[in-house]
């Protein structure tokens, strides 16, 4: 599980507790931290693009930018993405700077034109993954300011959560462990007030259909109106990326944010869809076989059990006692059409070869 150090600071006062110390406290309390990834953007500055033009002498598509990096300095920077047009605010790594992804920026020339820095992408700043290479655009800032003013020091923990601690599958649970280990005040309500029998606001707008009340006695849904789908705020996207989730939209991101905070999945239903304001809560389909063991014969029964997987004796004799001639090979026996028979045939063939992995 990926844990954001900056997110934990919402619930615990981490003043004087470095990411390394926080990881040590969590490990000693039972939440093992396997690795720490520090994301420090203090060496990256804000730049404003003054001019953009295509590189005249490059075979590959490149663009030359004149960028104001503060203190009256204008740098010529070449980039391979055209989205940083004039007036855009961009993160700039000056020569001699090592970006968080590990790249060292050098002063040089590209196809005969001076290159005096690098316009950074979200990938290079460890702020997310872009499917298409593009320069990261900033929403605020002044040329020359450190990016750390808008992107605080972040540390991403890789934690091992044991099965007996499902309460630590969310940032709230991990923050509670850290608060107890550091003897700091826990600033959040881990358990919301119990509202048994109290209908949620505007409950008359939706009707939840529970198919088997004996298995699910309560399912709460709260209607939200006036929603406009769009991108989430930058701080929400930053936290989702730190936790390993790609931002999609404000509605979807809100459900992911709640899941990462509480460790409890929260689905969203659109009442404008054909299902309407009546979401169904069906039981688990336990009667159906798992997909990995489903038997759907697509070949003659001579090469498959035909869907009869109750026990090994139901399989044809050529699978139970494979007759192999010459060099043993799985390709010399009938190819089962279901995964269960394929697995059993593979074990039988390995046993005939004396394979140590046959068990």
Rosetta blueprint (number, residue, H / E / L):
1 X L
2 X E
3 X E
4 X E
5 X H
6 X H
7 X H
8 X H
9 X L
10 X L
11 X L
12 X E
13 X L
14 X L
15 X L
16 X L
17 X L
18 X L
19 X H
20 X H
21 X H
22 X H
23 X H
24 X H
25 X H
26 X H
27 X H
28 X H
29 X H
30 X L
31 X L
32 X E
33 X E
34 X E
35 X E
36 X E
37 X E
38 X E
39 X E
40 X L
41 X L
42 X L
43 X L
44 X L
45 X E
46 X E
47 X E
48 X E
49 X E
50 X E
51 X E
52 X E
53 X E
54 X E
55 X L
56 X L
57 X L
58 X L
59 X L
60 X L
61 X L
62 X L
63 X E
64 X E
65 X E
66 X E
67 X E
68 X E
69 X L
70 X L
71 X L
72 X L
73 X L
74 X E
75 X E
76 X E
77 X E
78 X E
79 X E
80 X L
81 X L
82 X L
83 X L
84 X L
85 X L
86 X L
87 X L
88 X L
89 X E
90 X E
91 X E
92 X E
93 X E
94 X L
95 X L
96 X L
97 X L
98 X E
99 X L
100 X L
101 X L
102 X L
103 X L
104 X E
105 X L
106 X L
107 X L
108 X E
109 X E
110 X E
111 X L
112 X L
113 X E
114 X E
115 X E
116 X L
117 X L
118 X E
119 X E
120 X L
121 X L
122 X L
123 X L
124 X L
125 X L
126 X L
127 X L
128 X L
129 X L
130 X L
131 X L
132 X L
133 X L
134 X L
135 X L
136 X L
137 X E
138 X L
139 X L
140 X L
141 X L
142 X L
143 X L
144 X L
145 X L
146 X E
147 X H
148 X H
149 X H
150 X L
151 X L
152 X L
153 X L
154 X E
155 X E
156 X E
157 X E
158 X E
159 X E
160 X E
161 X L
162 X L
163 X L
164 X L
165 X L
166 X H
167 X H
168 X H
169 X H
170 X L
171 X H
172 X H
173 X H
174 X H
175 X H
176 X H
177 X H
178 X H
179 X H
180 X H
181 X H
182 X H
183 X L
184 X L
185 X L
186 X E
187 X L
188 X L
189 X L
190 X L
191 X L
192 X L
193 X L
194 X L
195 X L
196 X L
197 X L
198 X L
199 X L
200 X L
201 X L
202 X L
203 X H
204 X H
205 X H
206 X L
207 X L
208 X L
209 X E
210 X E
211 X L
212 X L
213 X L
214 X L
215 X L
216 X L
217 X L
218 X L
219 X L
220 X L
221 X L
222 X L
223 X L
224 X L
225 X L
226 X L
227 X L
228 X L
229 X L
230 X L
231 X L
232 X L
233 X L
234 X H
235 X H
236 X H
237 X H
238 X H
239 X H
240 X H
241 X H
242 X H
243 X L
244 X L
245 X L
246 X L
247 X L
248 X L
249 X L
250 X H
251 X H
252 X H
253 X H
254 X H
255 X H
256 X H
257 X H
258 X H
259 X H
260 X H
261 X H
262 X H
263 X L
264 X L
265 X L
266 X L
267 X L
268 X L
269 X L
270 X L
271 X L
272 X L
273 X L
274 X L
275 X L
276 X L
277 X L
278 X L
279 X L
280 X E
281 X E
282 X L
283 X L
284 X L
285 X L
286 X L
287 X L
288 X L
289 X L
290 X L
291 X H
292 X H
293 X H
294 X L
295 X L
296 X L
297 X L
298 X L
299 X L
300 X L
301 X H
302 X H
303 X H
304 X L
305 X L
306 X L
307 X L
308 X L
309 X L
310 X L
311 X L
312 X H
313 X H
314 X H
315 X L
316 X L
317 X H
318 X H
319 X H
320 X H
321 X L
322 X L
323 X L
324 X L
325 X L
326 X L
327 X L
328 X L
329 X L
330 X H
331 X H
332 X H
333 X L
334 X L
335 X L
336 X L
337 X L
338 X L
339 X H
340 X H
341 X H
342 X H
343 X H
344 X H
345 X H
346 X H
347 X H
348 X H
349 X H
350 X H
351 X H
352 X H
353 X L
354 X L
355 X L
356 X L
357 X L
358 X L
359 X L
